[in-house]
Amino acid sequence: MSKAMIKKWLSKNEAATVDREGKSDIWKFFGAVEREEKVISNFVACKACKKVYAFKPSDGTHSLRKHNCSELDSGPVRDLRVYPYCRYTRPDPW
């Protein structure tokens, strides 16, 4: 199973994104990929543009937050990936 194959299925409507359980607010914009009523493990896709990412729950959502969606102009995904969500940023001490 490859990302290219899943992307092809999504573009032909042979697969679909389905809601995925998770604590993060990023799951409003990403979903698991389902084909023939079976969820394809280790992959998720943007619900708007269908870009496919390899994903395991242990990976975390940081790479998904960096997604620049071509379908979302003002980009809720872009808004979600700004500083308040990045664990490596902190306020300027000066």
C-alpha positions in Angstrom: 0.0 0.0 0.0 1.4 3.4 -1.0 0.4 7.1 -0.6 0.2 7.3 -4.4 -2.3 4.4 -4.6 -4.5 5.9 -1.9 -4.4 9.3 -3.5 -5.5 7.7 -6.8 -8.4 5.9 -5.0 -9.5 9.2 -3.4 -9.4 11.1 -6.7 -11.6 8.4 -8.3 -13.9 8.3 -5.3 -12.9 4.7 -4.7 -12.0 5.6 -1.2 -13.1 8.3 1.2 -12.0 10.2 4.3 -13.9 9.3 7.5 -13.9 10.9 10.9 -11.1 9.8 13.2 -11.2 9.8 16.9 -8.5 11.9 18.6 -7.9 14.5 21.2 -6.4 17.0 18.8 -8.5 19.6 17.0 -6.6 18.8 13.8 -9.0 15.9 13.3 -11.6 18.4 12.2 -9.6 18.7 9.0 -8.0 15.2 8.6 -9.6 11.8 8.5 -8.8 8.1 8.2 -9.0 6.7 4.7 -11.6 4.1 4.1 -12.0 1.8 1.1 -14.6 -1.0 0.7 -15.8 -0.3 4.2 -12.4 -1.0 5.7 -10.1 1.7 7.3 -6.7 1.7 5.7 -4.2 1.7 8.6 -1.2 4.0 8.9 -2.6 6.7 6.5 -4.7 9.8 6.9 -5.9 12.5 4.4 -6.9 16.1 4.4 -10.7 16.2 4.1 -10.6 19.3 1.8 -7.7 18.6 -0.7 -7.3 14.8 -0.2 -3.5 15.1 0.4 -2.4 11.8 1.9 0.0 11.4 4.8 1.6 8.3 6.3 0.5 8.4 10.0 0.7 6.3 13.1 -0.8 7.4 16.4 2.6 7.4 17.9 3.8 10.0 15.3 1.8 12.9 16.8 0.0 15.6 14.7 2.9 18.1 14.2 3.4 17.3 10.5 -0.4 17.5 9.9 -0.4 21.0 11.4 2.2 22.1 8.8 -0.1 21.2 5.9 -0.8 24.0 3.5 -4.1 23.2 2.1 -4.7 24.3 -1.5 -8.5 24.2 -1.0 -8.7 26.3 2.2 -7.8 30.0 1.4 -7.9 31.4 4.9 -6.9 27.9 6.1 -8.2 26.6 9.4 -5.4 24.1 9.1 -3.0 27.0 8.7 -4.6 28.8 11.7 -4.2 25.6 13.8 -0.5 25.3 13.2 0.5 28.7 14.6 2.6 29.3 17.7 0.1 28.5 20.5 0.1 24.9 19.3 3.8 24.5 18.9 5.4 23.1 22.0 8.8 24.5 21.1 7.8 28.2 21.2 7.5 30.3 24.2 6.9 34.0 24.8 9.8 36.4 24.3 11.4 37.0 27.8 12.2 40.6 27.1 
